[in-house]
Each structure stands twice: as structure tokens, then as C-alpha cells.
Amino acid sequence: MQIGPHLLTPKVILAPMAGVTDKPFRVLCKQLGAGLCVSEMTTSDPRFWKTSKSVHRMDHDGEPAPISVQIAGTVPEVMADAARYNVDHGAQIVDINMGCPAKKVCSAWAGSALMRDEGLVARILEAVVKAVDVPVTLKIRTGWAADQRNAPVIARIAQESGIAALAVHGRTRDQQYGGVAEYDTIGEIKAMLSIPVVANGDVDSPEKAAFVLAQTGCDAVMVGRAAQGRPWIFREIAHYLATGETLPPPSLVEVRDVLLGHLEALHAFYGELSGVRIARKHLGWYAKDRPENHAFRHVVNRAESAEMQVALTRDYFDALIAGDSARWLVAA
């Protein structure tokens, strides 16, 4: 899949997720096979660019190329300024958020709420495309509600505005993340456009990725929640698409080492206090499919230092590797 000068290999992309796709997670997913990793949403409002949250979200030092940064907002001129600012700070692709269903985003008429005003959509897209010399991409949903599915109209506006690629989450805003993704709608959009289209929604396995690509005719798939605690899903999908064969799951040793590396990256990126707190959700995701999960989280969430968090995590996985997990079942 080609976005401007960037050839994406493999054709599987990490979806932008607020509070999840920070630099440590993007770097990890890239190392484990993602063809592109999109940053968590950054505000277009310059009043907040110097806050700790924004500084971290706009930090791309040492991040593998191509660097895709998602921006959110409602005012065309402000969005254009935000695009320029992010390009000056390392962005090689600017992604525009019109897919976020969060109430606090939509209440400000940003995210997927923008799809209700097609004229404003056109003005934002044209302003951002004109403002920067890098490719601009767009992420949308199928519409605001079941009776307001206007994604094909927005898709046509996007192509005419110079958008380089379009990602479509196959749900309306009011569905949030419930129901079933509408692959037929995504396929209709792909058939009417000449720009690359990325299918998003419920891609949680290599087999599902292959099915969605075949069903929609899209150029790539986007993986979101399924990557939480399972960043190796990208290499699994890439291998299956290339060979038709299923990779064996990672060993407990590899899972341990991946997680410990992720923890250390979080601690280094955010500092010990914030890093330990932010790491807790990732620890829960990595352990969610194991019977010892509840006990492990109960114990490891008590850790107040990076050293203790790493030690408890290592001890947990070492016990699993040794076949001695029984004590974690009663640890709580």
C-alpha cells in the first residue's frame, strides 16, 4: 500500500487509540510487524501543545518511519496550523480524526461529529492538505447514526480534497464499538474511490484480516483493540497474508521479554511515577486470557515503583514458564 512516497509493508496498520498508541507502543508494534502505526489523537488547539500530555503525544524522536500523527479539531485554519506544527516536529503523514466516538470529543463537534457537517468537512480537508507538503489521510466512521450513514459522501469529498488515503471504521458513531462492523459499506466506498482505502473494525485474527481484505477489496486493514496485550498480531497477520499459514503463538518466554521491554520503555518515556501507572492497563491486557489474571493484577497493581513492577511481572511469567502458576491463583 502506498501513501504518498511511503510504501507500507505489510498492509496492516495500528489504529490510533487515545491513551494506548503512545510512542512506546507504536515502536513495539512496528518492531513486531506493523506496516504503519498512527499516533494517538493530538489536539489542534495551540493552547495545549505545551502540556505534559501533548508534549508526550508529539514526541517522535527515534520513532521508525513513516511517522503518522493524528490531529483533531473543528476549525479549518486551526487544523491547518496544527498540521504544520506537527510536520515541523517530525510528522511524515498527517491523519485527520473524524472517527472518534467519545462523548467529550463529539460534544465539541470534533471526531465523528464532524461527519454531520459535510461542508465543514470539505473546508477542513482542503485547508490541511493545502497547509503541508506531506500526505494527509482521514479516518471516518460509516456515519453518525443508523439513519445518517453518509460515509460515501464524505469519502468522495475526501478524494476531491486531495486526501491521500482513507480509513473507514465500519460502524456508526452511535454504535461506539458494539454490534458488527459493516464491511459491505466499506467495500462500496473502496469501489467508488481511486485512493487507497483501509478497512477497520473487528480485525482480531489473521484469518479475519484476510476475510476483510477479500470482502471489501481494500488496500490494507487496521487493527485496534485486538493489539492491546497482543502486539505480535501484526506479524501473525502479515505472515498469514503472505503465506496462508498460521504462525504458532509466541512462547511464554517471548511474551515475558516483550512485556518487560514494554514496561521499561514506558518507565523511561513517562518517568517512574506516570510510567508505572500507565503500565498497569497494559499488564492487564497481556495477562487477560490467563486464569491467573485476576490474582496477578491484584498483586502487581500494588507496585508503586518501576523496580517492583518489573520484578513482580518477571516473577509472574517465570512462574508460568516453570509450570508453577498455582500460587498466583491464591495470591489475591
N, C-alpha and C positions, 0 to 999 in steps of 0.2 A: 504494500500500500504506500502511495506517495502523497505526502503533504508538502507542497512547495518543493524545496530542494531536498527534503528529508525522506529517505526510503526507510519505511518501518518494517523491520523483520524481527520476529514473526508478526503476523497480523492479529495480535491480541494485545489489548490496551488496558492499563489500570485506570478505572474510572476515578474522577475527582470525588473525594468524600471528606466533608468537613470534620476535622478532628482525627482523621485517620491517615490521609495521604500526605503526611509531612515528609520532609527530606529523608529522614532515616528509613521510612517505609518505602518511599519511591526508589531510593538507591538499592534497597534489598530486593524489591520486586524486579527491578531492572537486571540485577545480578542473576536472578532466578528465572529469567526468560521473557519478561515483558518487552514488547516492541516499543512501547511508549508509556510513560507514566505522567498523568496530569496532576498538577498540584491541587491541593485543597483550595477552596474559594478564597480569593483575596478581595478586599473592599476597594471600590473605586474612589471612595471619599478620602481626599488627601489629609484630612484632619486626623486620620487614624493610622497613617503609614508609619509613624514612628513609635507606635505602641509595641510592647513586647510581642504580642501575638502576631502583628503584621510583620515585624522585623524577622521573626522566625519563618513566617509563611513566604516571605520574599527572599529568603536565603537560598541561593543555588550554587554556592561555592563548592566546587569539586563534584557536582552532580553530573552524571553521564548525559551526553547529548542524545537526541534533541530535548531541550528543556521547554516543557509546555506549562504555561501559567494561566490559571483560570481567573477571570475578573468578573465581578458582579456589580450591578448598579442600574440606574434608570435614566440618567441624563446623558445624552449623546456626547456633549462636549467634555463632560467629566470622565466618561468612559474612555474617550479618545486620549485624554491626558493620562489616565491610569495605564492604558496600553503603552504609551510612550515611556512612562516611568518604569514599567516592568521590563520593557525591552532594554532600556538603559541599564537595568540591573540583572541582565542575563537571560531574559526570556527569548527563546528562538521560535516559539509558537505562542500566540495569544488565543486563549479559548474563552468564549463568552457564555456565561451561565444563564440559560433560560429554561433550566430543568429542575432546579432545586424546589422541592415541595414544602420546605419548612415554613411554618406559620410566620415566624419573625422575619423571614426573608420576603415572603409573599405579601405580608401586610405593608411592607414598604414599596410594593409594586415592583420588586425585583424578582429574580429567579423565574419560575414558571408563570408567575402572574403577568409577566410581560407579554405572554402569548395572547392575552386578551386585547392588546392594542397593536394591531398589525402595522399601523402607520409608524408608531414609535419604534417597533422592532426594526423597520427599514431604516429609520434615521440613526439608530444606534449602530447597526451593522455597517452602514455606509461611512459613518464617522470614524469608527475604529479601523476599518480596512484602509481608509484614506490616511490615517494617522501614522501607520507603521509600515516598515518595509519587510516585515516577516509575515508568514502565513497566519491568517485569522480563521479559527474554527468556531463552531457553535454547537452547543448541546441543548436539546429541547426534549419535551415530552410529546405525547400524541395530541395533547390539548389540555384545557383547563378542567373539563368535566366531560362526562359521557355524551352530553348533548352539545359539546363545544370542542369537537375534535378537528382542529384546524391545522394540524401539523403539515399536511401537504401544501397549504397556502404559505405557511412560514418557511417551509423548505424551498419553495420557489423564490420567495423573497431573498432568502439566504444566498442562493446561487446567483441571482441577479445582482446582489450587493457585493459580490466578489469573495464570499466565504470559500475557503479552500477545502473544507471537509465538514461534514455534518454528522453528529452523533445523536441517535434517537433512542430515548428510553421508552419502551413500549407500554407505557401506562399514562393515564391522565393524571393531572395533579391531585384530584380528589381521591384517587386510589392509593396515594402515598406509595407504599411498597407491597400492598396487598393484591389479591387477585392474580391473574395470569397475564404475562406480557403479550402484547398484540403484535405478533410477528408479521401478520398479513399487512397491517398498516405500514410497518417498516419496509416491507417488500414493495408496497405500492410507491412509497417515497423514493426508494432506490431506483425503481424502474423509470421514474419521471425525471431524474437528475443525471447530469454528466459528471458532477463532482463526487469524490469518494463519500460513502455513507457507512457509518459504524453502527452496528446493532447492539443495543444494551438492554438488559433485563433478564434475570433468571439464568444467566450463563454460569453454571456451577459445576461443570464437569467437561472433560474433553469431548465426550460424546454429544453433550448438549451444544457445545460450541460448533461442532461440525454440522449438527442439525440446523442450528440457527443460520449459519452461513448458507447452507443449501436452501433453506426455506425462504430466506429474504434476498439472496443474491448479493448481500452486502460485501464490502471490501475488507472488513475486519469486525471483530467482536470486542466488546468492552466488558470487563469483569469488575464488579464492585464488591458487594458484601461477601461473596464466596472466597475472596482473597484474604479476608480477615482471619488470622491464625493459620492460613494456608497459602503463603506466598509462592510456594512451589507449583501452584496450579498453572502458572504461566508456562513453565517448561513442560508440564504434562499436556496442556492443550497444544503447544507448539509441536511436540513430538507426535501426538496423535494426528494432527492435521498433515504433518509431513509424511508419516509412515502408515497410518491406520492402526498402529499398535499402541497398547496402553503401557505406560511406564509403571513399574512397581512403586508402591508408596515409599516415601523416604523412611529410612531406618530411624529408630529412636535416637541413635547417636547423632544422626544428621539433624533431626528436629531439635535436639538439645543444643547443638552447636549453632544452628541458625538463630534460635531464640536467645541464647546468651550473647551472640554478636549483636542482635537487635537491641537487647537491653543496654549493652554498653554504648551503642550508638545513641540511644535515647538519652542516657545519662550525660553523655558528652555534649549533645546538641542543646538540651534544655537546662543543663545544670542538675545537680543531685536532687534538690527538693522537687522541682517540677517533673524531672525525668522519672523519678520513682512513682509519682502519682500517675503520670500519663501511661507508664508502662503497665499499670495494673489491668487496664482493659485488654491490652494485647496478651498478657499472661492468661487471662480468662479465655480468650479466643483460641490460643494454642492448645489449651487443655480441655476445651469444651466437649470433645467427643469421647472422653475417657471417664470411666466410672469413679475415679478418684478426684474428679474435677472440683466438686464442692469442697471437699476437705482441703485440697491443695490451695484453692483460692482463699479459704478461711484462714489458713496459716500464712500464706505468702503476702496477703494484703496487710498483715501486721507489720511488715518490714517498713521501717522508716528511713533506712539508709540504702544507698546503692549496693554497698558491700553485702548487706544482709539479703537484699532482694536477689542478687546474683547467686549467693550461697544457697538459699532455700530452693531456688529454681534448679540449680545444678544437682542438689541433693535429691529433689523430686524425680528428675529424669534419670539420674544414676540408679535410683531405687527401681524405676520401671525397667531399665536396661538389665538390671540384675535379677529381675523377676521377684522383687521384694516390695511390692506395692501395698501390701496388706496394711502396713502401719499408717498409710495415708488415708485409708478408709475410716480409721478410728481417730485420726489426728484432731478432728474438729470436736 
